[in-house]
């Protein structure tokens, strides 16, 4: 294969084509991912959590800024931790290991959010380590499971389209709508109630939802090259 032809799929992989988006739903794993991202409500948590620390936990604005810095530090380590854990699970259990790790992550994150928002505590001394733990868990599932899984099943030429459709259009749109509505919920009830029903519960439901991936994901991994060839031939 000539260098020009070899470089062509790589160039196409970096191009977002919304017209190709519908084609991705021929892949069962991607269809399931589209449903999964609706239950990923962590962006709602980040939007309301600083206000929760001030109003519900008595932190000053400065203390809240420091506390959110603890979250950011934890999130940096979380991305690395997710990759390392995923490598271990894949070596032990094959591609199904990513699904297992994702379920563990979803339950762990729901538990950590419950600790951070449902238990009674006050002050920076308690909030900082809890928030660091929240950040430490935050990215494990996406860095170690979701992002590699999408890369492992979509045709290489449509990778940019897959990420844009799932995480910019679908998840971004759902998060924007939820953020608008949940402001009224938090005002009518409390931030604590909102976090329970709109973050903790969806993550637990998502852990159950991921049972559906065990049947379809390994097969889609095996068919990636076949689908890449179909895209190249214009038959996908």
Buried (B, 14 or more C-beta within 10 A) or exposed (E): EEEEEEEBBEEBBEEBEEEBBEBBEEBBBBBBBBEBBBBBBBBBBBBBBBEBBBEBBEBEEEBBEBBBBBBEBBBEBBBEBBBEBBEEBBEEEEBBBBBBBBBBBBBBBBBBBBEBBEEEEEEBEBBBEBBBBBBBBBBBBBBBBBBBBBBBBBBBBBBBBBBBBBBEBBBBEBBEEBBEEBEEBBEEEBBBBBBBEBBBBBBBEBBEBBEBBEEBBBEBBEBBEEBBEBBBEEEB
